[in-house]
Amino acid sequence: MAVRKPPITTREYWAPGHAACAGCGCAASLKLATKAFSEAMEEKYGDPNAFAVAQATGCMEVVSAVFPYTAWKAPWIHVAFENAGAVASGVEAAWKKLGRKGKILAIGGDGGTADIGMQALSGMLERWHNVVYLMYDNEAYMNTGIQRSSSTPYGAWTTTSPPGKYSIGEDKPKKWVALIAAAHRIPYVATASVANPYDYIRKMKKAAKVDGPAFVQVQCTCVPGWRVPPEKSIEVTRLAIETGVWPLFEIENGDFHNIKIQPPGGGAKVTREGGKIVAIEFKKPIEEYLKLQGRFKHLFKQPEAIDVMREQIKAMWKVLGVEVTLPKPEE
């Protein structure tokens, strides 16, 4: 009888027993990322443990390091909210001086990356440090009470963007940090999702193996912040892909003319020219993604706001070089 090889190592670097919520997508993202990193280090350097982690303050730091306990089984540094990129740069420089082989993994949430950590991230990328920066994007400052960040999507409820008579919730479009990272013309930038673990693992391994900096932005659910049931955590992120809300792409060496797009699934019709995706006709309306989340429930009383969101999504895909068709529920 043939024994099927597991899709990824059984080694654990982010162990069970942490304090994350049931259904936490970010917890899954770190578990998969560290496993993928370990495999990449073993394949490149012959040592699965040839990496260290610099993690910014945030949800995943708090739940994984409640003194005197820790979920981390890799060399790990807890750094300030804003300086994961800077500290990872310093560790990488020290390893280089020591002649030590391996790679540094910097981890931050959307608040610690898209907002107060942007300067340190940009410096790390521009100086060409041999670091992978993983941004786990749950789209708000969840650890401190669900406050909006610049990565919070248009229309979302947060405690600092509450909907009301004169407000739709968050009134600004989401900042796409992956595109900012790609503008540094670094070797590798990707977006990923915990709902597509094979794609995510592949991208993390690729990021870990490149010489120089890399950036991966992974969308992951916050159960209380998105107001979704724990058992719907993966389903909602899968719908983000299948409705066009969350594109999966790769950009190498800042080449915006050759962006690699991952087909979204969900019955979407994909048109290619010369092997490159140039158009996608989505079959599932974005309402299927929105209706599972309490943070968007008010929008169903303001359908014009959903239309604005639809136009923002089309504009974002256009930047990626893809024309998209987004259906409405009645279509």
Secondary structure, 3 states (H helix, E strand, C coil): CCCCCCCCCCCCCECCCCCCCCCCHHHHHHHHHHHHHHHHHHHHHCCCCCEEEEEECCHHHHHHCCCCCCCECCCEEEECCCCHHHHHHHHHHHHHHHCCCCEEEEEEEHHHHHHCCHHHHHHHHHCCCCEEEEEEECCCECCCCCECCCCCCCCCCCCCCCCECCECCCCCCCCCHHHHHHCCCCCEEEEEECCCHHHHHHHHHHHHHCCCCEEEEEECCCHHHHCCCHHHHHHHHHHHHHCCCCCCEEEECCCHHHCEECCCCCCCEEEEECCEEEEEECCCCHHHHHCCCHHHHHHHHCHHHHHHHHHHHHHHHHHCCCEEECCCCCC
